[in-house]
């Protein structure tokens, strides 16, 4: 039982020799029953050990019974009163953790209703136990996990009692810390946990007023904590104590008064004493990151940040220079080395986001550029998380410079007055700012192009085994990363399109000549090329894209192997689909590209046909007029040739790909501008010959034997035909009325047959019939009929399908089969 007096515990009590149990029970069931029987006079810890051992043994046949007993015991209202006995006498470590858990539950849930003497007893017991273990270095090492849990329990008590019922906690803790370095080390852990609980995890666990009071208390007493940290950092020689002090300090730096940071020797100690030492470098860098990321401060602090940054670069230069290539050292380095690079990314990225303009002074300009070169080097390492940290800074910088450049151009355009003198100063500053960053931005462009994320449209990927496969799921993180990278690269291209172009073409040359050939290198390059569509002038884009496509087409012819050809084909399709402006302006090129897509539609490598159809649909949507009007040196509009060749083009496509192809054709025929001279109705009739012929065969067979309509293969064929019609109707518009008239009554009869057959089957077999494969397929066919009618009504309009004509001619026949 917990007492109000401070509990004195011998070290040996933590692991007493096993004592014989007072009971003779041996089975787990009996032991569990005995523990659950209310008996305040005695609690057999040995029985608890038996139950816990069974519960944590995966092969014990009584495991389920033991777990159930432990859960019931944990819910018992008085079990927490046995926690001290469990902690002192249990032999099994898991039993001791169970004892701590029930104590934690009591503190969290019952604390306010416990009598004051019991609360004081628990507090004194926990404090005594913490002091007892953390005062003995050997015991501390032996009980490292247990003391960590015990510290958390103490923090739970602090959240309830401090400061109102325990005002002396901080002074007592600081005072005891100076008596022993081992004890001090654990006290630092407690302070770190307390800071985390109050400032990081408090939102969901404590009411706002309570959190506010705890923060105020920590703030008011922080001077004593800071002086303790400072004393340790200056005088201690114990590495483990210094490391935990730096970690504790890092937690405090997010909220402490600025005077403790900038009006003390803290930054000097961190930079000059601890950062140069490898053992402390990572923890020190975390502290400096917190300081460097501080924002919304008064301008009087700007010189201090400049001094901090310059001093940091000096110390970093002793570790490695900005010219050092980090890819190899990062890959082959230790875990600490990799953590250092990640934290360096956080420091530099955070500092630039918070203080970029502060560093743009003549005195610190060189430091700023050097720091950015370091960030370029860090961006190059092969780690997705590190790159995303760096990407935030590059996006911010590129956007900022792009905005400045735009303002600069707008001022130039508005300088019609000779007296517009103030604008010239700002414009000169904008121009010089762009050129100051120029060399760094070249490095950023190279990194962006080399690491470009996969766009959503790309369906062909390299799997973990190095095989080229069709992608089956979308990675939302990669899609978000692509969007940020695309924006960044577009800004960078606006700032200097020549530099972007020269980097991309140099990389493409290295792909063509084989010096840097790999699937990944070609993919990232082409994704980057596609991402900057619209960022160049039309003339620049034309010159650039002609070179790119010619090289890629040559690569597709030159490369051997299905996988290689599939990768190149995928990239050609992605790039051309991204540049509709260029395709509209260059018909011969557009025609070559589309014919190449038709070739790819016969390529059976996974994903190539899908991507060819998707790209064809994208181009048809954006360039539709080019296909339905007569182009230079052409005999007829392209759509006429396409419809004539359609059976050959789609001969190797799957049903869903054929539907995408028809959707693209419908999109072309939807253009009814004055320049369009083709007979759209006649072309639609020719376009639909294949599905209409298949529909007629099915209907002819049904006229002889209606049962043929409910054959599974026939139903599936009907669904395919209806989906094709649905795609055409959705894109071609009101002219679809002439196609619908050809099979409208058949459509309603099919719907009626399936409705009757489903009703009959359910009447005969009950509700279970709805799960039958045949019934579900018929229902799918009915849904497709309804979808087609809905789309047609939505798209109807004059002159082909006037609303009045639709209301009078199409709606009445629909009512009986669907609503009857």
N, C-alpha and C positions, 0 to 999 in steps of 0.2 A: 504494500500500500504506500502511496506517495505521502510524504510528511512535509510540514511547513519548514522544518529545519533543513539547512543545507546538508545534502547527502554526501557522506565520505565513503568512497569505495576503494577497496584494495585492487591493485592491478590484477591479481590472481583470480579475482572474482569473475572476470570476464570469461574465463575458461575453467570452471571448477571440474573436479573429477566427477564422472557420472555416478549418481547415487541410485541405489535400488529404488524402484518405484514402490509406492505404498499399495499398489493394486496388483493383482495377479493376471489381469487381463492381458492377452497377447494379440488378439485379432484387432485389425484396424477398425472394424465396425464397433467393437466394444470400446476401444480407445476414443473414437469419435463421440460415442454416446456419453462416455464419462466426462469429456471436456464440455459437452453441451448441457450437462446436468448442473443446475445452479448449486453451487457449494462455496459460499464466500470464505469459508474457513481455510480451504486448501485448493491450490491449483497445481496439478501435476505437470510440470514443464517437460518431464521425460515422455509423457504421453503425447504432448504437443509435438515433440521431436519426431516420434514415430509417425504421426499423421502427416507432418510436413515432408518427411523423407519419402513416404508413399506418394504424396501429391506431386513431388518433383521428380519422381522416377518414371520415365516414359514406358517402361516395360512392367511396372507393378500392376497386378490385376486389380488391386484395390484403389487405383489412382482416382477413379471417378468418385468413389465414396469419400476418399480423403479430401478431394477438392470441394465437394459439397459441404463437408463438415467445416472446412476452413471458412467458406463463404458464410455459413450460418454463424460460426463463432465470431467472425468480423462484424456481423450485424447485431450481435448481442450487446445490449446497452451498457453492461458493466465490464466488458472484457478489457477496456482500456486501463482499469484499476490493476490488472495483472501485468501490465506492460513492463514495470520495473523488474518483476520476478522473471519474466521471459528474457529480458535483455541481460540479466545477471547470470541466469542459470542454464540457458539454452545451449546445447552442444552443436546443433545444426545452424550454420550461418543464416539459412533461409528462415529459420524460426525467429532469429533476432530481427530480421527485416520485417517479418510479420508483426512482431511486437512494435516496431517503429511505425508501421503502417496504421495499426489500430490507435496508436498515440497521435499520429498526424490527423486521423479522422476525428478524434475527440477534440483536438485543438481547433480544427476548421469548423466543426458542426456544433459542438456542445460547450465551447469555451465560455460563452456569455451566461450560461445557466449553471455553471459549476460554482460551488461555494468558493469564496476567496482563498480559504486555506488550501483547498485542493489545487487551485490554479497556481498558488505560490509553491506548492509541493512539486508540481510538474515542472515549473520553471527552474526551481533549484536543482531538481534531479538532472534535467537535461544539461544545464550549465555545468554542474559538477562532473557529469559524464564527459562533456566536451573537454573541459580543462584536464581531467584525468588522462584522457587518451592523448591530447595534443601537447601535453607537457613532457611526454616520454618519446624520444625520437624513434626508438626501436618499435614501440607499440604503435606509434603513428604510421609507420611503414606497413606494419602487419595488418592494421585496421583501416587502410586507406579508403576502401569502399564504404565501410560502415561509418566512418567519421564524416564522409561526404553527405550521407543520408541524414546523419545526426545534425549536421550544420543546417540542412534544409528544415529540419524540425524546429531548430532554434529560431530560424528566420520566420517560420509560421507563428511562433509565440510572439516575436517582436512585432509582427504586423497587428497582433491583437493588443499588446500591452504597452508598446513604446510609441510616444514618449510619456503619455499621461501617467501610467502606473510604473514606469521604469525609466525615470529621467536620467539615472546615472549610467545607463548602458554604454553610451559612447565614451565618456570619461573613464569608466572602468575598463573597457576594452583597450583603449589607448594606453592606459596605465599598465595593464598586465602585459601588453605587447613588449614593453621595454625590459621585462624580466627574463624573457627567454626567446631566442630566435625561432625555435620550433613552435612555441605557442603563438608567436607573432605571425608566423606563416599561415597558421590555421585561422587566426583572427582576420587576416587579409582576405582569406576565402569567404569568411562570413560577411565582411563588408562588401565584397564583390557581389555575393548572392543578394544582399539587402538592396544594393543599388539596382540590380537587375529586376528584382521583384517590384520595387517601387516605381521605377521609371520605364521598364520595358514590358512587364507582364501584368501590370496592375489593372489594366483597363477592364478585363473580364472577371476580375476576382474581388475587387474592392469598390465601394461607392466613391464617387468623385470627391466628396468632402474628406473622407479618410485619406485618400491618395494625396490630396492637397496638404493635409496636416503632416503626413510623413515626409513629403518633399520639403516643406518649410523646416521641419526638424533637421533633416539632413543638411539643408543649406545653412541653417544657423550654427550647426556644430561641425561644419566642414573644415573650419580652420584647424581644429584639433586633428582631424583625419589627415588633412594635407600636410601638416607639420610632421606627423608620424611617417607618411610616405616619403617626404623629403629627407627626414632623418635616416630612414632605411636606405634610400638611394645613395646617400652621401657616405654612410658609414658601414653598411653591411658588406660582408665578403661571401655571403651564402648565396650561391646561384639560384637555388630553388625559391628562396625568399624574395630575391630581387625580381625573378620572373613573375611571381604571383603579385608582387607589388605593382609592376608595370601593367599587368592585366587588370588589376583592380583600378588603377589610375585611368586606364582607357575607358572603363565603364563610367567613371566620374566625369570625364572630360566632355561628355555630351550635355552636361547640365550645370557644371560649377560656374561660379562668378568669374568673369573674364580676367579680373585682377590676379587670380591665382595662376593664370596662364601667362599673361604678358607682363606682369609686374613682379615676377619672381625669377629665379634661375632655372625654372622647369625646362624650358625649351633648350637652353644651353646644356643642361645636364643630359637631356635626351639625345641631342645631336652629337655632342663631343665626348660623352662618357660611354653611352650605351649603344648607339647606332654602329660605331666601328667594331663592336664585339659581336661575332657571329651568333653566339649563344643567346644574346638579347636582341638581335637586330629585328626579328619579325615582330616581337611584342612592342618594341620601340616604334616601329613603322606604323603599327596600328594606332598608337597614341598620336603620332604626328598626323596621321590621316584624319583623326577626329578634329584636331586643331585646324588643319588645312582646309577642311570642308565647312568650317563655320561661315555662315552667310548673314547678310542684313546687319552688318556692323557699321559703326560710325566711321567716316573717312579717316579719323585720327589713327585708326589701326592699320591703314594701308601700308605705311612704311615698315611696320612690324612683320607683315606678311611677306613683303619683298625681302626683308632680311632673312626670314625663315627659309624662303625658297632658295635664295642664293646659297645660304649655309648648307642646306640639304644637298644641293647639287654638288657642292665641294666634297662632302662626305661620300656621296654616291659615286663620284668620279674615282674615289679610291677603291671602290668595289669593282666597277667595270665602266668602260667609257661608252659614250653614245654611239660609237662606231661598232661596238661589239655585237656580233650576230648571236642571238639567244636561242635559236630553234634547237640546235644540238645540245647545248648545256642544259636547257630546260628538260628536254626529253630524257637525257641521261643523268640528270642531277638527282640529288636526294629529295625527300619529301619536304624538308626545310627550304631547300633551294626553290622548289616549285611554289611553296607558300609565299616565299619572299617576292617572287615575280608577280603573283596574284595581288599581294598587298601593295606592291609598287604600282600596279595598274590602278588600284583603288585610290592611292594617294595622289598620283598625277592626274587621273581623271577628275577626282573630286576637287582638287586644287584649281584646275583650269576652269571647271564649271562655275566655281565660286569666285575666282579672282583673276580671270583672264585679262580684263581691262586694267586691273591694278598693276599687272606686270608689263603693260605696254608703255613703258617709260624708257627714255634713252639709257638710263642707268641699268635697267633690268631686262632690256630687250634681248640681249644675248643669252641671258639665263633662261628667258622664256623659250627662245628657239631651241636651246640645248635640251630643255625639259621636254619639248615636243618631239625632238629626235629620239629621246629615251622612250617616249610613249609609242612611237612608230616601231621601235625595236621590240617592245613588249607586245604590240599588236600582232607581230609576226609569229609568235609561238603557237604551237598547235594545241590550243585549248579553247573550246567554245566559250566557256564562262568568262575567261580572261578577255577574249576578244569582244564579248558583249559589253563588258565594263568599258573597254577602250572605245567601242563604237559610240557610246553615249557622248563622250567628249568630242569625237570627230564629227558627229552629227551636229552638235551644238556649235562647233567652230565653223563648219562649212555653211550652216544656215546663217550665222552671224555675219560672216564675210559676204555671203550672197546678198543679204539685206543691205549691207553697207554699199556694195557695188550697185545695187538697184537705185538706192538713194542718190549715189554719185551720178548715175546716168540720167536720172530725172532732173537733177540740178543742172547738168550740162544742157539738157533739152530746154530748160526754162530760163537760161541765161541770155534772154534777148535784150536785157538792159545792161548798158555799160556800167551802171552803178551797182550791179549785183556783186559787191566785193566780198561780203561775208561768205557767200556760197563757194567762192573759189578756194578759200582757206579750208573749208570742210571737205571739198572735193579733192583737194591735194592730199589731205590727211587720209581720205578713203583710199585713194590710189596707192599711196605709200604703204598703207596697212596691207593691202592686197599683195604687193610685191615683197613686203617683209616676210610674209608667210609662204611665198612661192616655193622655195626649195623644199620646205617641209611637206607642202601639199602634194608635191610629186611623189614623195614616199607614201603618203596616205592613199593616193590613187592606186599605186601598185599593190598595196595591201588589200584595198577594197576589191580590186579586180581579181586578185589571187584567191580571195576568201569568199567570193560572192555566194550568198545562200541560194538554195534552189527555189525558183518561182513555183507558184501553185499550178501553172499550166503544164509543167513538165511532168510526164508520166513515166519516164524511163530512168531508172536509178541503178546504182551499183550497190548490191546488198553486202552484208557482213562477210560473205564468202568470196567477194570479188566477182560475182556474176552479174550480168546485166539483166534486170527483171522489170516487170511492170509494177509501179507503186500501187499498193492496195489501200493505204491509209494516209491521211493528211497530218503532217506534223505542224501544229499551230504555232509552236515556238519558232520553227524555221521560217514559216510564212511571215510572222511578225518581224523576224530578223531581216528577211529579204526586203520588206517594205521600208525599214529604217535604212538599210544599206542602199537601196535604190534612190531614196531621197537624198542621202549624203552624196552619192556619186553624181546625181543630177546637178546638185549645187556645185560640186567640184568641176563638172564639165562646163557649166555656165561661166565659172571663174576663169577657166583656161581650156577651151575645147581642143586646141592643138596638142596640148600635153596629154590629155586623155586619149586622143586618137593615136598619137605616136606610141604610147605605152601598149595600147590594145593591138595595134598592127605589129609591133615588135613581138608580142607574145604569140600572135597568130602565125607569124613567120616561123617562130620556134616550134610550133605545132606541125606546120607543113613540112619543114626540113627534118623533123623527128628529134631535134635536140632536147625538147621538153615535152615530147608526146606522152600523154597519159589521159585516160578518160576524165579523171578529176580536173586536170588542168584545162582541157578543152571545154568541159562543162562550165566551170566557173567563169572562164573567159567569155563564152557565148551568153551566159546568163547576164554578165555585166554589160556586154554589147547590147543585148535586148533591153536592159533596164534604163538606158539613157536616151531612149527614143524621144525625139522632140527637143532635146537639150541643145542640139546644134542648129545652125542655120540650114536652110534647105539645100544650098549648094554644097556645104560641108558634109551634110548627111548623105547626099548623092555620091560624092567622091568616096567617102568612107565605106558606105554600104556595098557599092559595086565591088570594091576590093575584097571585102569580107566574104560576100556570097560566092564570088568566083573562087576564092581560096578554099572555101568550105566544100563547094561542089567538086573541085579538083581533088580534095582530100577524100571525099566519098568514093570517087572513082578509083583513087590510088590505093586506099586501104584495103587489105584483105581480111577476111573473117567476118562472120555474121555479127558478132558483138561489136566490133569496131565500126562496121557500117551502120549498125543500129544507133550507136552513140552519135556519130556524125549526122545521120539523118534527123535524129531528135533535135540536135542543135540547129540545123538548117531551118527546120520547121518553127522552132521557137523564135529565132531571130527574125525571119521574114514576117511572122505573125505580129511582131512588135512594131513594124514600120509601115503602117497603112498609108501615111502621107507620101512616102517614097514610091510605094507600089502604085498609088493612084496616078502619080506623075509619069510613070514609066511602064507603058502597056506591055511592051515586048518582054520586059523583065518579069512583070506580073504573070504573063502567060507562061513563061518558062517555069516560074515557081509553082504555079498551079499544076502544070503537067508533071512536074517532079513529085508533087503531092499525090497525083494519080498513080505514079510508079510506086510510091511508098505504100499505097493502099493494097498492093499485091505482096508486100513484104510481111511474112508470117512471124517475124520475131516479136515476142511479147511487147506490147505497148506501141509499136511503130504505127500500126493501122489506126489505133485509137487516136494517137497524136496527129496523124495525117488528117483524119476526119475532123478533129477539133480545130486544127489550124485552118482547114478549108472553110469551116463554118465561120471562124473569126474573120478571115479575109473576105468571105462573101458578105458578111454583115457590114464591114467597113468600106468595101470597094464595090458594092453591088452594081452601081451604074455602069462601071467599066465592062461588065459582062453582058449587059442587055442593050448596049449601044454599039454601033459599028465603029470599030477602031481602024486607024490608019493601016493600009496594006492588008486588011482582012476582007474576005469575001462576004462573010455574014457575021453577025454578033456571036460572041463566044458561046452563049447559052444554047444557041441552035446546034452547034457542033457537040456540045456537052450532052444534050438530050439524045442526040443520035447515037453517041458512044456509050451512053449510060450503062447498058447491060454488061459491057466489057469492063468498064471502070469498077463497078461494084461486085463483080463476080466472086471475089475472094473475101468479101466483108461479112462480118457477123451481123445479126439483125439490128442490134443497137447502133452499130456503126452505119448501117444502111439508113437508119432513121435520121442520124445526124447529117448524112449526105443529103437526104431529101429536104431536111430543114434548111440546109445551105442553099439548095436550088430554089426553094420557096422564098427565101430571103431575097435572092436575085430578082425573081419574078414579081416581088412586091413593089418594085420601083415602077411607078407609072408616070414619071415626069415627061415633059414635052419632048425631050430628046429620045425617048424610048419609042421605037417604031415597030418592034416585034409584036406579033399577035400573041399576047400573054395567055389568052384562053386556049389557043391551039397548042402552044408549048406545054401548058399544064396538062392537057389531054395526052400528049405524047409522053410527058414525064411520068404520068400515072399508068401507062400501059401495062407495065409488069404487075403491080399490085392488083390492078383491075382485072387482068387476065386470070390471076390466081383466084380472085374473089368469084369470078364467073364460073370457074371450074367447080368450086365448092358449092355454089348455088345450084348449078346444073345437077350435081350429084344429089343434093338435098331434095330437089324436085322429084327425083326418082325414089329416094328413100330418106325421109326426114331424120331417121336414126343416125345417118352419117354425120349430122351436125353435132352430135354429142360424143363423137369419138375424140379421145384426148388430143391426138395429133391435129385433128381438124380445128378444135377449139384454140389450140396454141397458134395455129396458122392464122386464124381469124384475128386473134389478139395482135399478132405482128402487123397485119394489114391495117388494123384500126390505129395502131400506134404511128405507123407511117403517115396515115391520113391526118392524124392529130398534129404531127410535126409540120406538115405542109399547111394545114389550115391555120395554125398559130402564126406562121410567118407570111404566107401569101396574101392573107386578108380576104376581103369580100368576094373576090373572084372565085373563091373556093366553092361558091354556091353551085356552079355548073358541074363540078366534080361530085358534090354531094347528091345532086339530082340523079346521077347514074345508078346509085345503089341505095337510095334513101329508104324505099319500102322494104327492100331485102334486109336492111339494117334493123328496122323495127320488128320484122318477123323473127330475125335471129334473137333479138332481145326477148320477144314473147315466148319463143320456144324454150330458152334457158330459164326464164322465170317459172314457166309451168313445170319444167322438169325438176327444178330445185324444190318447188312447193310439194310436188308429188313425193320426192325422195324423203323430205323431212316428215311428211304425213305418215309415210310407211315406217321410217326407222327412228323417228324422234329427233331430239336436239343434237344427238351425236352425229347425225348426218352432215351437220355444218362443217365437221372436221374432215370429211372425206375429200380425197384429192380431186375427184371429178367435180364435186360441188364447188370447191374453192376455185377451180379453174373456170367454171362457168360464171361464177360471181365476178372473177377478174375480167372476163369478156364483157359482162354487163356494165362494169365500171368504165371500161374503155368506150363503150357506146355513149354513156352519159357524158364522159369527158369530151368526146368529139362534139356532141351537140352543144355542150356549154361553150366550148371554144368558138364554135361556128357562130352562135348567137352573139357572143362578145365581139367577134371580129366583123359581123355583118354590117353592111352599110351600102349606100348608093354608089354606083348605079347597079351593080350586079346583084346585090341582095339588100334591097331597100327594106327598112324595118316593117313597113306595111305589108310587103310581099311575104316576108318571113312570118309575120304574125298570122297571115291568112293561109299561106301555103304549107308551112313547115310545122307550125305549132299544133294545129288540130289533130293531125295523124299521130302525133307523139303521145297525146294525152292518154289514150286507151291502153297501149302496151305498157306504158311506164307507171301510170297512176291507177289503171283499172284493176 
